[in-house]
Amino acid sequence: MSSFEDYYDTSGFRDGHLDLLRRIEELGPRFATRAAEVDRAAAFPTENYRELAENGFLKLVIPEDYGGYGLSLFEYATIGAEIGKYCGATALTFNMHTSSMLWLRFMYEMPNLTPEEKQAFARMRDIQFPKVVEGGAIFSQPISEGGVNWTSEPIKTNCRKVDGGWVINGFKKFASLAGHCDYYSIVCTEHFEGVAPRHEDTMDFAVHKDSPGLKIVGEWDPMGMRGTTSLDLVLEDVFVSEDDLMMPAGVFPKTLPQWPAMMATLTPAYMGVAQSAYDFTVKYLRGEVEGQPPIDRRVYPTKRAAVARMFQRLAEMRALWTTAFREARPFPAKAEVMRLYAAQYAVMEGVQELAALAIRTCGGQSMLKSLPLERIYRDSRCGALMLPYTSEIMEDYLSMMTVYDMDEVDSAPADTVSARVSMWRPASDAA
Ligand SMILES: Cc1cc2nc3c(=O)[nH]c(=O)nc-3n(C[C@H](O)[C@H](O)[C@H](O)COP(=O)(O)OP(=O)(O)OC[C@H]3O[C@@H](n4cnc5c(N)ncnc54)[C@H](O)[C@@H]3O)c2cc1C
């Protein structure tokens, strides 16, 4: 297995960051050993979480003032990618927890909050951060509802004001960590009598796992990322109070669109999966995979050419991805956002190419379930479809940003001037 020092210039890395990366190198081999059973049983990697918690990883991005490590977004991305090298499902779910903490951390620091919003937000952080730092709580982040890109329309799950708080009603699709977290970070829209649901009324609550009215439903037997236990949630009159708020009312739509890198945090897990596909291939060609006969397959020029291509693709992905996370900031420039979208696309598409090439290169025996590559291949297929930055959506956004100025985007006649005028139609329609 490669070391992070093989692909990052670590000369500018802080000591604390390096210590955490080295800690993952120690824990990782155990994650990799457990990954096969986690995948087979579609079971949550509980043991991995116990070890991550014991080693302080739950508080990675929590500010130092609150007892966390205060890692930057880039520093976190490198940790997520290292975890993903050993177990994709652990890294992906770990991101849901960390992303909840990132929002509490960075949205608060945004310059477009009013003093009143900041004051209210500070109180919420005082309640939420200690749950993790002192209580070891795990947060999930179930936003998706199925059937819609949740950045385009107000979230359907809703809350209504009642005495002493709100009641939440709704449905969440693919709630990773379902049944294995302490709090579900539930994003919903506050509904008011006679007013159509609006983005500006988006709320975010930490709903405790034992809240009456919260149910985990559905089946979880997917193709890949099986250890994420992403079942569905139903919320029926779930009561929440001011103390459960993760953000003041209206802060979500005011901040998140201006911090687009916050939505790219699913990529570290897949960057790690890509690295593991490459690492496995090298080990396999060298005849060094445990339990396998020590056959030297490096002697085939075709295999060497393929692994060279894998290295090139991986290096390209990592360079773009590293740049995007290093320059990530709120209120980015257009060029930075385009690089971020390109990085997201490169990772989510590239990971699949690498995993497919790894199977082709290693050959028939490598796709046996006794080896990790076939799991890596299945896991690699899941990244490109994760909202809000699916590969299709990245293509769509970049297709506009490359050829239009930003002030033209909303009025561009995108779908009306269509190549579809020359598309085949059945004769009856053409008549
Ligand atoms: C392993 C795994 C774990 C997950 N964990 C979580 C989690 O913890 N939290 C969470 O919130 N979600 C999670 N998800 C859900 C994920 O982010 C998606 O919401 C989910 O996969 C639904 O996608 P869909 O393709 O079924 O979308 P649909 O329900 O079919 O609906 C939206 C569709 O509209 C398309 N669309 C919207 N705008 C455009 C556009 N401009 N151009 C082209 N297409 C567009 C989208 O691509 C998408 O296909 C997880 C998914 C997986 C696979």
The ligand as an SDF file (V2000), in Angstrom:
LIG
                    3D

 53 58  0  0  0  0  0  0  0  0999 V2000
  -24.0440    4.7670   -1.0230 C   0  0  0  0  0  0  0  0  0  0  0  0
  -24.8760    5.9910   -0.9830 C   0  0  0  0  0  0  0  0  0  0  0  0
  -24.9270    6.7390    0.1890 C   0  0  0  0  0  0  0  0  0  0  0  0
  -25.6940    7.8910    0.2540 C   0  0  0  0  0  0  0  0  0  0  0  0
  -25.7390    8.6060    1.4190 N   0  0  0  0  0  0  0  0  0  0  0  0
  -26.4430    9.7630    1.4820 C   0  0  0  0  0  0  0  0  0  0  0  0
  -26.4980   10.5390    2.6970 C   0  0  0  0  0  0  0  0  0  0  0  0
  -25.9500   10.1690    3.7350 O   0  0  0  0  0  0  0  0  0  0  0  0
  -27.1900   11.6960    2.6640 N   0  0  0  0  0  0  0  0  0  0  0  0
  -27.8370   12.1270    1.5670 C   0  0  0  0  0  0  0  0  0  0  0  0
  -28.4130   13.2050    1.6130 O   0  0  0  0  0  0  0  0  0  0  0  0
  -27.8470   11.4130    0.4260 N   0  0  0  0  0  0  0  0  0  0  0  0
  -27.1610   10.2430    0.3540 C   0  0  0  0  0  0  0  0  0  0  0  0
  -27.1680    9.5010   -0.7910 N   0  0  0  0  0  0  0  0  0  0  0  0
  -28.0730    9.9040   -1.8860 C   0  0  0  0  0  0  0  0  0  0  0  0
  -27.4450   10.5260   -3.1010 C   0  0  0  0  0  0  0  0  0  0  0  0
  -26.7690   11.7090   -2.8320 O   0  0  0  0  0  0  0  0  0  0  0  0
  -28.5580   10.8190   -4.1330 C   0  0  0  0  0  0  0  0  0  0  0  0
  -29.4600   11.7240   -3.6150 O   0  0  0  0  0  0  0  0  0  0  0  0
  -29.2750    9.5700   -4.4570 C   0  0  0  0  0  0  0  0  0  0  0  0
  -28.3490    8.6790   -5.0100 O   0  0  0  0  0  0  0  0  0  0  0  0
  -30.4530    9.8270   -5.3460 C   0  0  0  0  0  0  0  0  0  0  0  0
  -30.0450    9.9500   -6.6150 O   0  0  0  0  0  0  0  0  0  0  0  0
  -30.9710    9.5560   -7.8180 P   0  0  0  0  0  0  0  0  0  0  0  0
  -30.1090    9.4000   -8.9760 O   0  0  0  0  0  0  0  0  0  0  0  0
  -31.8950    8.4680   -7.4190 O   0  0  0  0  0  0  0  0  0  0  0  0
  -31.7560   10.8900   -7.9900 O   0  0  0  0  0  0  0  0  0  0  0  0
  -33.2880   11.0760   -8.2790 P   0  0  0  0  0  0  0  0  0  0  0  0
  -33.9970   10.7630   -7.0110 O   0  0  0  0  0  0  0  0  0  0  0  0
  -33.6370   10.2980   -9.4810 O   0  0  0  0  0  0  0  0  0  0  0  0
  -33.4760   12.5790   -8.5170 O   0  0  0  0  0  0  0  0  0  0  0  0
  -32.7320   13.6330   -8.9770 C   0  0  0  0  0  0  0  0  0  0  0  0
  -32.2100   13.5070  -10.3700 C   0  0  0  0  0  0  0  0  0  0  0  0
  -32.2450   14.7090  -11.0520 O   0  0  0  0  0  0  0  0  0  0  0  0
  -31.0200   14.8610  -11.7140 C   0  0  0  0  0  0  0  0  0  0  0  0
  -30.7390   16.2620  -11.9700 N   0  0  0  0  0  0  0  0  0  0  0  0
  -31.0500   17.3130  -11.2300 C   0  0  0  0  0  0  0  0  0  0  0  0
  -30.5740   18.4450  -11.7930 N   0  0  0  0  0  0  0  0  0  0  0  0
  -29.9630   18.0660  -12.9320 C   0  0  0  0  0  0  0  0  0  0  0  0
  -29.2570   18.7810  -13.9420 C   0  0  0  0  0  0  0  0  0  0  0  0
  -29.0750   20.0790  -13.8970 N   0  0  0  0  0  0  0  0  0  0  0  0
  -28.7530   18.0440  -14.9570 N   0  0  0  0  0  0  0  0  0  0  0  0
  -28.9110   16.7110  -15.0200 C   0  0  0  0  0  0  0  0  0  0  0  0
  -29.5650   16.0080  -14.0810 N   0  0  0  0  0  0  0  0  0  0  0  0
  -30.0700   16.6800  -13.0500 C   0  0  0  0  0  0  0  0  0  0  0  0
  -30.0210   14.2600  -10.7570 C   0  0  0  0  0  0  0  0  0  0  0  0
  -28.7950   13.8850  -11.3730 O   0  0  0  0  0  0  0  0  0  0  0  0
  -30.7660   13.0570  -10.2800 C   0  0  0  0  0  0  0  0  0  0  0  0
  -30.5370   11.9590  -11.1300 O   0  0  0  0  0  0  0  0  0  0  0  0
  -26.4240    8.3230   -0.8760 C   0  0  0  0  0  0  0  0  0  0  0  0
  -26.3790    7.5630   -2.0560 C   0  0  0  0  0  0  0  0  0  0  0  0
  -25.6210    6.4240   -2.1150 C   0  0  0  0  0  0  0  0  0  0  0  0
  -25.5920    5.6440   -3.3810 C   0  0  0  0  0  0  0  0  0  0  0  0
  1  2  1  0
  2  3  1  0
  2 52  2  0
  3  4  2  0
  4  5  1  0
  4 50  1  0
  5  6  2  0
  6  7  1  0
  6 13  1  0
  7  8  2  0
  7  9  1  0
  9 10  1  0
 10 11  2  0
 10 12  1  0
 12 13  2  0
 13 14  1  0
 14 15  1  0
 14 50  1  0
 15 16  1  0
 16 17  1  0
 16 18  1  0
 18 19  1  0
 18 20  1  0
 20 21  1  0
 20 22  1  0
 22 23  1  0
 23 24  1  0
 24 25  2  0
 24 26  1  0
 24 27  1  0
 27 28  1  0
 28 29  2  0
 28 30  1  0
 28 31  1  0
 31 32  1  0
 32 33  1  0
 33 34  1  0
 33 48  1  0
 34 35  1  0
 35 36  1  0
 35 46  1  0
 36 37  1  0
 36 45  1  0
 37 38  2  0
 38 39  1  0
 39 40  1  0
 39 45  2  0
 40 41  1  0
 40 42  2  0
 42 43  1  0
 43 44  2  0
 44 45  1  0
 46 47  1  0
 46 48  1  0
 48 49  1  0
 50 51  2  0
 51 52  1  0
 52 53  1  0
M  END
$$$$
